[in-house]
């Protein structure tokens, strides 16, 4: 009898440890990163100085831990994450939180109404201001240092709020608000944004991705939703103007807070939307009398809420895999570089056609930041459960590449996020490079680099799918 009781005690202890190992601890936090008024704004090929704040910009962090495995995903309301600043932020987070750098994803929503804080156009405008005034009033505030500090604070705050949580995951569908912006034209070309009711349009040159990837984190006791990560492929360029704004994810969060309570945190991850925007070229009255940003955020909120009601609770199995893919960058002659440098002062004017302005800035940026002839594209995969994974990619990725990853993924639910950890401009497909237009003109990489990134992503997904247990680090 004594041995029987001892045996039962050992079994209970093992079961207890196994149960503990399966628990997922989650913390979520949001930190305001809105800079002072007067900084340059990002998103367009002209200088815009901010004049106000329409709604705040946030760094929203998810801190995850299961057993010894720690991970963090931070999403910022910014146009992109500059590589060196992003690396410094991730290193600062790692030092303060104990999360390995490779297990930290720092992502951007791609808001076109945040600060311009890096890149060749910023440097050009900064140099012009210094040459004219002896100083640059638009950069008296050190936003990069501000961003690093706030991202670190967000993860620390998320970790301090960690609690055992239920994980729900799944995919909804939304087809009302996103449209491929590349079109086949009657002259044989492919053009982006050719205008509403353009009679020369034949049809779209690519698909959309209607999937709404969704993770819901619930309080283990009350089962009340605490936060959600929504991933959807739609460009964030619906506001314009000179006021800081998080764009339509602001209204997405307001919509969900109306359902789940004011403390609910909505985190938005940009899907592969390099060629996807909100303009229906067939509808001249698409947003007549309405605010596009609010309409889009509210409709997406409806879909997210409806999807949330159908999700199943998942047994968590946290792990992270990471790799880098070295891809060639585009090459230009000395004469082409000289011409581009001479054309930089025409950016934002009518002296140079728009695509020539884009190319001039691209060539100068390659010489300043990609002079070695290649660049590393960092890929991360976060496994949440046996059938759910998140893929984090750099740059503005064309939708076909994200769809290819999903089609080949061994996970039932694969959420693919772009603009993570760095922003090497556009990542087009080989097909798009052959067709041309804005996305390829504004790309730094050579044709084929996007496909290599897809192959690396699939290898990581297959590796994590084949593992039976969390890998610890």
FENRAKA-V487109 format. One record per pair of residues at least 12 apart in sequence whose C-alpha atoms are under 7 Angstrom apart, sorted by the first residue. I is the first residue (numbers start at 1). GAP is how many residues later the second one is. Records with the same first field share a line. If there is no record, write none. Layout:
I=GAP ; GAP
//
This chain:
21=45 ; 46
22=44 ; 294
23=43 ; 141
24=41 ; 42 ; 140 ; 141 ; 292
25=39 ; 40 ; 41 ; 137 ; 138 ; 139 ; 140
26=36 ; 37 ; 38 ; 39 ; 136 ; 137 ; 138 ; 139
27=35 ; 36 ; 37 ; 131 ; 132 ; 134 ; 135 ; 136
28=33 ; 34 ; 35 ; 130 ; 133
29=31 ; 32 ; 33 ; 125 ; 128 ; 129
30=28 ; 29 ; 30 ; 31 ; 124
31=27 ; 28 ; 29 ; 119 ; 123
32=24 ; 25 ; 26 ; 27
33=24 ; 25 ; 26 ; 114 ; 117
34=22 ; 23 ; 24
35=108
37=13 ; 14 ; 15
38=12 ; 13 ; 100
39=76 ; 99 ; 100
40=75 ; 76 ; 98
41=72 ; 73 ; 74 ; 75
42=37 ; 70 ; 71 ; 72 ; 73 ; 74
43=36 ; 69 ; 70
45=302 ; 303
46=301 ; 302
48=194
49=193
50=192 ; 193 ; 194
51=191 ; 192
52=190 ; 191 ; 192
53=190 ; 191 ; 192
54=189 ; 190 ; 191
55=189 ; 190 ; 191
56=188 ; 189 ; 190
57=20 ; 188 ; 189
58=18 ; 19
59=15 ; 16 ; 17 ; 18 ; 92 ; 95
60=14 ; 15 ; 16 ; 94 ; 207
61=12 ; 13 ; 14 ; 93 ; 94 ; 97
62=12 ; 96
63=92 ; 95 ; 96
66=252
68=404
69=249 ; 250 ; 403 ; 404
70=29
71=28 ; 32 ; 33
72=31 ; 32 ; 33
73=31 ; 32 ; 33
74=31 ; 32 ; 33
75=31 ; 32 ; 33 ; 34 ; 194
76=31 ; 32 ; 33
77=31 ; 32 ; 33 ; 34 ; 169
78=30 ; 31 ; 32 ; 33 ; 36
79=29 ; 30 ; 31 ; 32 ; 33 ; 35
80=28 ; 30 ; 339 ; 343
81=26 ; 27 ; 338 ; 339 ; 340 ; 341 ; 342
82=36 ; 340 ; 341
83=338 ; 339 ; 340
85=59
86=20 ; 335 ; 336
89=59 ; 62 ; 63
90=14
92=60
93=59 ; 62
97=59
102=220
103=217
105=315 ; 316
106=314 ; 315
107=312 ; 313 ; 314
108=311 ; 312
109=159 ; 160 ; 161
110=126
111=125 ; 126 ; 135 ; 136
112=124 ; 125
113=127 ; 130 ; 131 ; 132 ; 133
114=130 ; 131
117=26 ; 27
119=246
120=241 ; 244 ; 245
121=240
164=56
165=52 ; 53 ; 54 ; 55
166=51 ; 52 ; 53 ; 54 ; 147
167=49 ; 50 ; 51 ; 146 ; 147 ; 149
168=47 ; 48 ; 49 ; 143 ; 144 ; 145 ; 146
169=45 ; 46 ; 47 ; 142 ; 143 ; 145
170=43 ; 44 ; 45 ; 141 ; 243
171=40 ; 41 ; 42 ; 43 ; 242
172=39 ; 40 ; 41 ; 131 ; 135
173=37 ; 38 ; 39
174=36 ; 37 ; 38 ; 129
175=35
177=101 ; 119
178=30 ; 56 ; 98 ; 99 ; 100
179=29 ; 97 ; 98 ; 99 ; 100 ; 101
180=24 ; 26 ; 27 ; 28 ; 95 ; 96 ; 97
181=12 ; 94 ; 95 ; 96
182=22 ; 23 ; 24 ; 93
183=18 ; 20 ; 21 ; 22
184=17 ; 18 ; 19 ; 20 ; 21
185=15 ; 16 ; 17
186=14 ; 15 ; 16
189=246
190=245 ; 246 ; 247
191=246
192=245 ; 246
195=86
196=85 ; 86 ; 87 ; 88
197=84 ; 85
208=68 ; 191
209=24 ; 190
211=21
212=18 ; 19 ; 20
213=17 ; 18 ; 19 ; 202
214=14 ; 15 ; 16 ; 17
215=13 ; 14 ; 15
216=12 ; 13
225=35
226=38 ; 39
227=37 ; 38 ; 39
228=37 ; 38 ; 39
229=37 ; 38 ; 39 ; 40
230=37 ; 38 ; 39
231=37 ; 38 ; 39 ; 40 ; 184 ; 186
232=37 ; 38 ; 39
233=37 ; 38 ; 39 ; 40 ; 43
234=36 ; 37 ; 39 ; 42 ; 43 ; 44
235=38 ; 41 ; 42
238=54 ; 55
239=54
247=46
248=45 ; 46 ; 48 ; 49
249=19 ; 48
251=43 ; 46 ; 47
252=45 ; 46 ; 48 ; 49
253=13
255=43 ; 46
256=45 ; 49
269=148
270=147 ; 148
271=145 ; 146 ; 147
272=124 ; 125 ; 126 ; 127 ; 130 ; 144 ; 145 ; 146
273=123 ; 124 ; 125 ; 126
274=122 ; 123 ; 124 ; 125 ; 152
275=123 ; 124
314=71
315=70
316=68 ; 69
317=66 ; 67 ; 68 ; 69 ; 153
318=65 ; 66 ; 67 ; 152
319=63 ; 64 ; 151 ; 152
320=61 ; 62 ; 63
321=59 ; 60 ; 61 ; 139
322=57 ; 58 ; 59
323=55 ; 56 ; 57
324=52 ; 53 ; 54 ; 55
325=51 ; 52 ; 53 ; 128
326=48 ; 49 ; 50 ; 51
327=47 ; 48 ; 49 ; 118 ; 122
328=45 ; 46 ; 47 ; 117 ; 118
329=44 ; 45 ; 46 ; 115 ; 116 ; 117
330=114 ; 115 ; 116
337=26 ; 27
340=20 ; 23 ; 24
341=19 ; 23
343=17
344=16 ; 17
355=83
358=83 ; 84
359=82 ; 83
362=80 ; 82
366=78
377=17
378=15 ; 16
379=13 ; 14 ; 78
380=12 ; 13
381=79 ; 80
383=81
387=24 ; 25 ; 26
388=23 ; 24 ; 25 ; 26
389=22 ; 24 ; 25 ; 26
390=24 ; 25 ; 26
391=24 ; 25 ; 26
392=24 ; 25 ; 26 ; 28
393=24 ; 25 ; 26 ; 27
394=24 ; 25 ; 26 ; 27 ; 28 ; 29 ; 30
395=23 ; 24 ; 27 ; 28 ; 29 ; 30 ; 31 ; 32
396=22 ; 23 ; 29 ; 30 ; 31
397=21 ; 29 ; 30 ; 31
398=29 ; 30 ; 31
401=28 ; 53
402=14
405=49 ; 52 ; 53
408=50
409=49 ; 52
410=51 ; 52 ; 55
424=20
425=17 ; 18 ; 19
426=13 ; 16 ; 17
427=16 ; 23
428=12 ; 22
429=19 ; 21 ; 22
430=17 ; 18
433=14
//
